Amino acid sequence: MGRAFEYRRAAKEKRWGTMSRVFPRLAKSITIAAKEGGPDPSMNPKLRTAIMTAKAQNMPKANIDAAIKRASSKDVENYTEVLYEGKGPHGVLIVVECATDNTTRTVANVKSYFNKLGGALVPTGSFEYMFSRKAVFQIKKTENLDLEELELNLIDAGCESIESDDEEGIVIVYADYKDFGNMAKAVEDNNLELVKAELQRIPNDVQEFTEEQMTDIDKLIDRLEEDDDVQAVFTNIA
């Protein structure tokens, strides 16, 4: 399947690698899930997914528990999850996932970022057939890990494909996003060391851009990811 969803690993890690930016987004996802379906992970698949993702990102248990507890607070904001799609500089496709307590503010901000930095929003759903939602699990690669055997062990949980990244020392497992919970359980049952687990929107076709074009594109992506309402940004960059 490839790793096209990571438009540039170094750039993404630089933007998302700090706890000060990642943990608030993870906490918001947990709070939203707990508020919608209740605080018991065993009865709330969406919450289980959010917690699994947070743990994979090394979020402390105390932070996770606090985010769940916050869902029952009378003062907690009523977050709404919204999706925006747009074309950025040089025709790059961009999907923006947000969680907000004020959709009017959020859409105005996102629209202004696109307009000021060489892009424009398009109707939501325009890119639906261009991206596939996948559960993506990064597992630590060990010397005795047999990829064929691993795939057989995970196939009943929804594994669609597996690839090895020797440079990073990980194995990447792809499944449909609906199978996130099943795959998470299978990873635990097989005693695999999880590095990261995420829900991704992976482009079905990717586009190459020059370094000069990427400079323009990165300015827009950086600005989007700096917004507190933005949870994730996906593109069709190769």
Secondary structure, DSSP 8 states (H G I E B T S, - for coil): --STTSS-HHHHHHHH--HHHHHHHHHHHHHHHHHHH-S-GGG-HHHHHHHHHHHHTT--HHHHHHHHHHTT-TTS---EEEEEEEE-GGG-EEEEEEEES-HHHHHHHHHHHHHHTT-EEE-TTTTGGGEEEEEEEEEE--TT--HHHHHHHHGGGTEEEEEEETTTTEEEEEEEGGGHHHHHHHHHHTT--EEEEEEEEEESS-B---HHHHHHHHHHHHHHHHSTTEEEEEE-B-
